[in-house]
Amino acid sequence: MPGLPAARRTVLKGAALAGAAGLGAAACSTESKLGHAKNPIPTAPVDLGAASEVPVGGAKLYREQRLVVVCPAKGEYKAFSAQCTHGGCVLDKVEGTEGHCPCHGSRFDMTTGKPVKGPATVPLPAVPVTAEGGKLVAGPDA
């Protein structure tokens, strides 16, 4: 009988450790669609400045506004959230038309928002964007 309480403690410790490991795995789940922010897209219009700053055939990261704007052809613009859909980190750079997440290494095709390298599996949310008077405005009613 003296060995029974120790065995019970061992089982309880093992269950507690398994539960903690499960929580850790859930925190880094690839099923996240919004990451850490509740709303990865603007809830009000955001002035991004001169449309000419986005190169034709390329993309520009607006890190502070958590947005990326691409210009597939002259005068044509698309915008996406710059918040990674895996863990919620904001992309730290765009090379050509590929956005890079610094946290877990996800890469996104900025022309479509789709992930090209995991762990992210969900595309970046599209954000409405317009160019009026040479200025870009993104968000609702854009």
MDAnalysis code that builds the backbone (N, CA, C; Angstrom):
import MDAnalysis as mda
import numpy as np

u = mda.Universe.empty(426, n_residues=142, atom_resindex=np.repeat(np.arange(142), 3), trajectory=True)
u.add_TopologyAttr("name", ["N", "CA", "C"] * 142)
u.add_TopologyAttr("resid", np.arange(1, 143))
u.add_TopologyAttr("resname", ["MET", "PRO", "GLY", "LEU", "PRO", "ALA", "ALA", "ARG", "ARG", "THR", "VAL", "LEU", "LYS", "GLY", "ALA", "ALA", "LEU", "ALA", "GLY", "ALA", "ALA", "GLY", "LEU", "GLY", "ALA", "ALA", "ALA", "CYS", "SER", "THR", "GLU", "SER", "LYS", "LEU", "GLY", "HIS", "ALA", "LYS", "ASN", "PRO", "ILE", "PRO", "THR", "ALA", "PRO", "VAL", "ASP", "LEU", "GLY", "ALA", "ALA", "SER", "GLU", "VAL", "PRO", "VAL", "GLY", "GLY", "ALA", "LYS", "LEU", "TYR", "ARG", "GLU", "GLN", "ARG", "LEU", "VAL", "VAL", "VAL", "CYS", "PRO", "ALA", "LYS", "GLY", "GLU", "TYR", "LYS", "ALA", "PHE", "SER", "ALA", "GLN", "CYS", "THR", "HIS", "GLY", "GLY", "CYS", "VAL", "LEU", "ASP", "LYS", "VAL", "GLU", "GLY", "THR", "GLU", "GLY", "HIS", "CYS", "PRO", "CYS", "HIS", "GLY", "SER", "ARG", "PHE", "ASP", "MET", "THR", "THR", "GLY", "LYS", "PRO", "VAL", "LYS", "GLY", "PRO", "ALA", "THR", "VAL", "PRO", "LEU", "PRO", "ALA", "VAL", "PRO", "VAL", "THR", "ALA", "GLU", "GLY", "GLY", "LYS", "LEU", "VAL", "ALA", "GLY", "PRO", "ASP", "ALA"])
u.atoms.positions = np.array([
    [0.790, -1.206, 0.000],
    [0.000, 0.000, 0.000],
    [0.838, 1.279, 0.000],
    [2.049, 1.301, 0.599],
    [2.804, 2.544, 0.608],
    [3.136, 3.018, -0.807],
    [3.240, 2.152, -1.811],
    [3.573, 2.551, -3.175],
    [2.393, 3.161, -3.913],
    [1.190, 2.939, -3.454],
    [0.010, 3.412, -4.162],
    [-0.085, 4.932, -4.249],
    [0.111, 5.697, -3.181],
    [0.014, 7.154, -3.298],
    [1.056, 7.725, -4.258],
    [2.254, 7.181, -4.280],
    [3.281, 7.668, -5.205],
    [2.849, 7.422, -6.638],
    [2.288, 6.258, -6.926],
    [1.836, 5.957, -8.283],
    [0.729, 6.925, -8.688],
    [-0.150, 7.226, -7.738],
    [-1.244, 8.156, -8.047],
    [-0.681, 9.539, -8.363],
    [0.311, 9.974, -7.574],
    [0.944, 11.268, -7.828],
    [1.595, 11.291, -9.207],
    [2.242, 10.212, -9.566],
    [2.905, 10.120, -10.863],
    [1.882, 10.240, -11.994],
    [0.760, 9.568, -11.848],
    [-0.290, 9.638, -12.864],
    [-0.832, 11.062, -12.962],
    [-1.079, 11.692, -11.813],
    [-1.606, 13.058, -11.819],
    [-0.612, 14.048, -12.423],
    [0.671, 13.889, -12.099],
    [1.697, 14.757, -12.693],
    [1.738, 14.566, -14.201],
    [1.674, 13.332, -14.629],
    [1.694, 13.044, -16.072],
    [0.498, 13.657, -16.779],
    [-0.683, 13.583, -16.162],
    [-1.886, 14.173, -16.753],
    [-1.754, 15.687, -16.828],
    [-1.211, 16.303, -15.784],
    [-1.036, 17.752, -15.775],
    [-0.045, 18.181, -16.852],
    [1.054, 17.450, -17.001],
    [2.044, 17.782, -18.030],
    [1.467, 17.601, -19.426],
    [0.693, 16.561, -19.626],
    [0.080, 16.332, -20.939],
    [-0.895, 17.460, -21.267],
    [-1.648, 17.914, -20.277],
    [-2.578, 19.022, -20.495],
    [-1.842, 20.302, -20.850],
    [-0.744, 20.576, -20.160],
    [0.043, 21.775, -20.448],
    [0.655, 21.700, -21.843],
    [1.103, 20.537, -22.238],
    [1.666, 20.365, -23.583],
    [0.592, 20.594, -24.633],
    [-0.599, 20.145, -24.361],
    [-1.714, 20.355, -25.292],
    [-2.042, 21.821, -25.448],
    [-2.001, 22.575, -24.356],
    [-2.247, 24.008, -24.429],
    [-1.169, 24.704, -25.237],
    [0.063, 24.289, -25.063],
    [1.168, 24.861, -25.837],
    [0.999, 24.595, -27.316],
    [0.594, 23.410, -27.674],
    [0.382, 23.078, -29.078],
    [-0.787, 23.864, -29.644],
    [-1.825, 24.060, -28.858],
    [-2.986, 24.822, -29.333],
    [-2.618, 26.282, -29.562],
    [-1.716, 26.814, -28.752],
    [-1.310, 28.207, -28.909],
    [-0.573, 28.423, -30.217],
    [-0.008, 27.381, -30.789],
    [0.743, 27.486, -32.033],
    [0.022, 26.732, -33.140],
    [-1.285, 26.677, -33.077],
    [-2.081, 25.927, -34.032],
    [-2.104, 26.581, -35.399],
    [-2.113, 25.787, -36.450],
    [-2.225, 26.317, -37.803],
    [-3.672, 26.602, -38.157],
    [-4.589, 26.349, -37.241],
    [-6.005, 26.590, -37.502],
    [-6.402, 28.041, -37.230],
    [-5.499, 28.852, -36.671],
    [-5.809, 30.243, -36.376],
    [-6.103, 30.993, -37.662],
    [-7.199, 31.731, -37.684],
    [-7.529, 32.529, -38.851],
    [-7.275, 34.008, -38.607],
    [-7.226, 34.412, -37.377],
    [-7.046, 35.816, -37.064],
    [-5.774, 36.097, -36.287],
    [-5.084, 35.064, -35.852],
    [-3.905, 35.291, -35.044],
    [-4.286, 35.896, -33.709],
    [-3.484, 36.825, -33.225],
    [-3.702, 37.382, -31.900],
    [-4.651, 38.577, -31.880],
    [-4.828, 39.252, -33.007],
    [-5.716, 40.415, -33.019],
    [-7.148, 39.962, -33.248],
    [-8.069, 40.685, -32.669],
    [-9.475, 40.340, -32.855],
    [-9.939, 40.684, -34.255],
    [-9.405, 41.750, -34.829],
    [-9.803, 42.155, -36.164],
    [-8.555, 42.539, -36.962],
    [-8.111, 41.677, -37.882],
    [-6.866, 41.940, -38.604],
    [-7.007, 42.945, -39.737],
    [-8.218, 43.464, -39.967],
    [-8.398, 44.446, -41.030],
    [-8.920, 45.752, -40.428],
    [-8.668, 46.872, -41.097],
    [-9.100, 48.164, -40.548],
    [-10.625, 48.241, -40.396],
    [-11.069, 48.918, -39.361],
    [-12.499, 49.119, -39.142],
    [-12.931, 50.516, -39.580],
    [-11.962, 51.327, -39.986],
    [-12.223, 52.670, -40.496],
    [-11.244, 52.918, -41.648],
    [-11.559, 53.839, -42.562],
    [-10.640, 54.124, -43.667],
    [-9.266, 54.558, -43.161],
    [-8.229, 54.094, -43.866],
    [-6.850, 54.401, -43.503],
    [-6.174, 55.060, -44.701],
    [-5.634, 56.272, -44.487],
    [-4.904, 56.977, -45.545],
    [-3.484, 56.411, -45.598],
    [-3.093, 55.873, -46.749],
    [-1.774, 55.255, -46.883],
    [-0.765, 56.140, -47.609],
    [-1.191, 57.297, -48.077],
    [-0.273, 58.198, -48.757],
    [-0.294, 58.019, -50.266],
    [0.791, 58.400, -50.899],
    [0.882, 58.429, -52.357],
    [0.821, 57.035, -52.971],
    [-0.064, 56.884, -53.950],
    [-0.181, 55.612, -54.672],
    [1.104, 55.299, -55.431],
    [1.832, 56.315, -55.810],
    [3.075, 56.119, -56.570],
    [4.161, 55.412, -55.762],
    [3.983, 55.301, -54.458],
    [4.973, 54.608, -53.624],
    [4.900, 53.087, -53.768],
    [3.814, 52.585, -54.366],
    [3.679, 51.146, -54.588],
    [4.158, 50.869, -56.015],
    [5.247, 50.110, -56.173],
    [5.778, 49.880, -57.520],
    [4.857, 49.003, -58.369],
    [4.741, 49.343, -59.652],
    [3.960, 48.523, -60.574],
    [4.621, 47.142, -60.642],
    [3.816, 46.098, -60.450],
    [4.344, 44.731, -60.433],
    [4.924, 44.323, -59.086],
    [4.807, 45.187, -58.095],
    [5.376, 44.904, -56.778],
    [4.395, 45.189, -55.664],
    [4.933, 45.277, -54.467],
    [4.105, 45.479, -53.280],
    [4.825, 46.389, -52.300],
    [4.037, 47.015, -51.440],
    [4.591, 47.848, -50.368],
    [3.922, 47.452, -49.056],
    [4.755, 47.283, -48.049],
    [4.287, 46.949, -46.710],
    [4.071, 48.234, -45.919],
    [2.885, 48.363, -45.342],
    [2.555, 49.449, -44.427],
    [2.434, 48.794, -43.052],
    [3.585, 48.559, -42.441],
    [3.645, 47.749, -41.217],
    [2.842, 48.361, -40.078],
    [2.950, 49.665, -39.892],
    [2.243, 50.316, -38.795],
    [0.720, 50.179, -38.944],
    [0.242, 50.197, -40.190],
    [-1.191, 50.062, -40.451],
    [-1.600, 48.597, -40.629],
    [-0.646, 47.682, -40.568],
    [-0.854, 46.240, -40.743],
    [-1.496, 45.925, -42.091],
    [-0.980, 46.569, -43.143],
    [-1.507, 46.372, -44.493],
    [-0.383, 46.187, -45.494],
    [-0.699, 45.485, -46.580],
    [0.189, 45.366, -47.724],
    [-0.634, 45.738, -48.950],
    [-0.069, 46.566, -49.818],
    [-0.743, 46.942, -51.060],
    [0.118, 46.482, -52.222],
    [-0.515, 45.842, -53.201],
    [0.168, 45.409, -54.423],
    [-0.405, 46.188, -55.593],
    [0.433, 46.358, -56.613],
    [0.039, 47.057, -57.829],
    [0.345, 46.142, -59.010],
    [-0.615, 45.260, -59.386],
    [-0.360, 44.326, -60.485],
    [-0.213, 45.011, -61.842],
    [-0.855, 46.149, -62.042],
    [-0.755, 46.925, -63.276],
    [-0.934, 48.397, -62.910],
    [-0.451, 49.273, -63.761],
    [-0.530, 50.706, -63.469],
    [-1.974, 51.114, -63.166],
    [-2.155, 51.757, -62.011],
    [-3.467, 52.234, -61.607],
    [-4.371, 51.188, -60.972],
    [-3.894, 49.944, -60.852],
    [-4.681, 48.860, -60.255],
    [-4.039, 48.469, -58.925],
    [-4.847, 48.416, -57.868],
    [-4.320, 48.125, -56.538],
    [-5.164, 47.072, -55.835],
    [-4.473, 46.240, -55.029],
    [-5.123, 45.261, -54.145],
    [-4.460, 45.418, -52.787],
    [-5.226, 45.200, -51.741],
    [-4.664, 45.294, -50.390],
    [-5.053, 44.061, -49.587],
    [-4.169, 43.703, -48.680],
    [-4.382, 42.566, -47.782],
    [-3.921, 42.951, -46.389],
    [-4.483, 42.283, -45.402],
    [-3.981, 42.428, -44.042],
    [-2.533, 41.946, -44.035],
    [-1.684, 42.603, -43.272],
    [-0.294, 42.182, -43.140],
    [-0.085, 41.388, -41.866],
    [-1.178, 40.912, -41.293],
    [-1.108, 40.129, -40.063],
    [-1.182, 38.655, -40.412],
    [-0.145, 37.912, -40.075],
    [-0.069, 36.483, -40.395],
    [-1.272, 35.735, -39.828],
    [-1.837, 34.869, -40.637],
    [-3.010, 34.100, -40.220],
    [-2.652, 32.899, -39.362],
    [-1.372, 32.654, -39.153],
    [-0.962, 31.546, -38.282],
    [-0.925, 31.979, -36.824],
    [-0.062, 32.941, -36.526],
    [0.128, 33.329, -35.132],
    [-0.204, 34.774, -34.837],
    [-0.527, 35.555, -35.869],
    [-0.928, 36.929, -35.643],
    [0.173, 37.958, -35.715],
    [1.398, 37.540, -35.999],
    [2.484, 38.511, -36.118],
    [2.298, 39.337, -37.384],
    [2.797, 40.568, -37.357],
    [2.743, 41.425, -38.534],
    [3.945, 41.092, -39.418],
    [3.688, 40.966, -40.718],
    [4.770, 40.695, -41.654],
    [5.855, 41.743, -41.471],
    [7.119, 41.329, -41.634],
    [8.206, 42.286, -41.409],
    [8.858, 42.772, -42.685],
    [8.619, 42.085, -43.811],
    [9.178, 42.568, -45.068],
    [8.452, 41.927, -46.240],
    [8.588, 42.610, -47.370],
    [8.064, 42.100, -48.631],
    [9.217, 42.140, -49.618],
    [9.499, 40.991, -50.211],
    [10.530, 40.908, -51.241],
    [9.836, 40.546, -52.540],
    [9.847, 41.475, -53.491],
    [9.094, 41.269, -54.723],
    [7.618, 41.271, -54.385],
    [6.976, 40.117, -54.552],
    [5.556, 40.002, -54.185],
    [5.360, 38.917, -53.132],
    [6.410, 38.656, -52.332],
    [6.298, 37.656, -51.274],
    [6.466, 38.323, -49.921],
    [5.438, 38.158, -49.057],
    [5.475, 38.704, -47.707],
    [6.029, 37.696, -46.734],
    [6.854, 38.154, -45.789],
    [7.534, 37.281, -44.832],
    [7.052, 37.547, -43.410],
    [6.691, 36.479, -42.712],
    [6.338, 36.575, -41.303],
    [7.570, 36.229, -40.469],
    [7.956, 37.106, -39.534],
    [9.162, 36.867, -38.751],
    [9.004, 35.838, -37.630],
    [7.791, 35.486, -37.266],
    [7.592, 34.641, -36.090],
    [7.796, 33.151, -36.342],
    [7.158, 32.599, -37.353],
    [7.255, 31.164, -37.594],
    [7.661, 30.835, -39.026],
    [7.990, 31.865, -39.829],
    [8.513, 31.629, -41.172],
    [7.485, 31.495, -42.280],
    [6.225, 31.789, -42.020],
    [5.235, 31.724, -43.098],
    [5.567, 32.746, -44.171],
    [5.229, 32.386, -45.403],
    [5.415, 33.273, -46.551],
    [4.088, 33.356, -47.291],
    [3.778, 34.545, -47.824],
    [2.517, 34.770, -48.520],
    [2.762, 35.371, -49.888],
    [1.978, 34.926, -50.872],
    [1.967, 35.538, -52.199],
    [1.134, 36.802, -52.067],
    [1.758, 37.957, -52.199],
    [1.050, 39.208, -51.957],
    [0.090, 39.557, -53.084],
    [0.153, 38.877, -54.223],
    [-0.803, 39.162, -55.292],
    [-2.143, 38.492, -55.031],
    [-2.140, 37.455, -54.188],
    [-3.374, 36.712, -53.884],
    [-3.665, 36.647, -52.390],
    [-2.657, 36.867, -51.550],
    [-2.803, 36.720, -50.104],
    [-2.639, 35.288, -49.634],
    [-2.473, 34.351, -50.573],
    [-2.388, 32.929, -50.202],
    [-1.017, 32.573, -49.635],
    [-1.006, 31.668, -48.656],
    [0.291, 31.219, -48.120],
    [1.024, 30.362, -49.142],
    [2.334, 30.578, -49.262],
    [3.163, 29.759, -50.150],
    [4.123, 28.892, -49.344],
    [4.255, 29.200, -48.043],
    [5.087, 28.405, -47.138],
    [4.460, 28.499, -45.758],
    [4.290, 27.349, -45.117],
    [3.666, 27.292, -43.803],
    [4.597, 27.715, -42.700],
    [4.020, 27.714, -41.522],
    [2.876, 26.952, -41.064],
    [1.505, 27.548, -41.389],
    [1.407, 28.804, -41.841],
    [0.094, 29.378, -42.154],
    [-0.559, 28.582, -43.282],
    [-1.857, 28.343, -43.165],
    [-2.606, 27.621, -44.197],
    [-3.783, 28.436, -44.715],
    [-4.070, 29.564, -44.073],
    [-5.210, 30.397, -44.420],
    [-4.699, 31.675, -45.090],
    [-5.332, 32.108, -46.187],
    [-4.896, 33.345, -46.859],
    [-5.082, 34.581, -45.984],
    [-4.306, 35.609, -46.296],
    [-4.477, 36.901, -45.634],
    [-5.805, 37.502, -46.088],
    [-6.559, 38.119, -45.177],
    [-7.829, 38.737, -45.572],
    [-7.620, 39.905, -46.538],
    [-8.437, 39.962, -47.579],
    [-8.399, 41.086, -48.517],
    [-9.001, 42.312, -47.836],
    [-8.502, 43.473, -48.219],
    [-8.969, 44.742, -47.669],
    [-9.304, 45.655, -48.856],
    [-10.474, 46.278, -48.870],
    [-10.792, 47.205, -49.960],
    [-9.778, 48.343, -50.005],
    [-9.384, 48.751, -51.207],
    [-8.444, 49.864, -51.377],
    [-8.815, 50.637, -52.640],
    [-8.682, 51.953, -52.569],
    [-8.921, 52.802, -53.732],
    [-7.796, 53.807, -53.853],
    [-7.605, 54.270, -55.077],
    [-6.635, 55.328, -55.354],
    [-7.418, 56.506, -55.920],
    [-7.478, 57.567, -55.152],
    [-8.183, 58.769, -55.588],
    [-7.264, 59.971, -55.437],
    [-7.140, 60.724, -56.517],
    [-6.284, 61.912, -56.465],
    [-4.849, 61.575, -56.154],
    [-4.387, 60.386, -56.573],
    [-3.005, 59.984, -56.324],
    [-2.740, 59.452, -54.932],
    [-3.776, 59.334, -54.105],
    [-3.636, 58.830, -52.729],
    [-4.348, 57.509, -52.568],
    [-3.759, 56.624, -51.760],
    [-4.376, 55.338, -51.455],
    [-5.141, 55.420, -50.139],
    [-6.344, 54.850, -50.148],
    [-7.145, 54.749, -48.931],
    [-7.598, 53.299, -48.855],
    [-7.397, 52.659, -47.697],
    [-7.784, 51.257, -47.499],
    [-8.757, 51.167, -46.351],
    [-9.557, 50.123, -46.392],
    [-10.509, 49.872, -45.316],
    [-11.932, 49.977, -45.807],
    [-12.892, 49.983, -44.885],
    [-14.290, 50.057, -45.265],
    [-14.586, 51.341, -46.050],
    [-15.490, 51.219, -46.980],
    [-15.905, 52.346, -47.830],
    [-14.780, 52.884, -48.714],
    [-13.710, 52.105, -48.873],
    [-12.595, 52.548, -49.732],
    [-12.899, 52.221, -51.171],
])
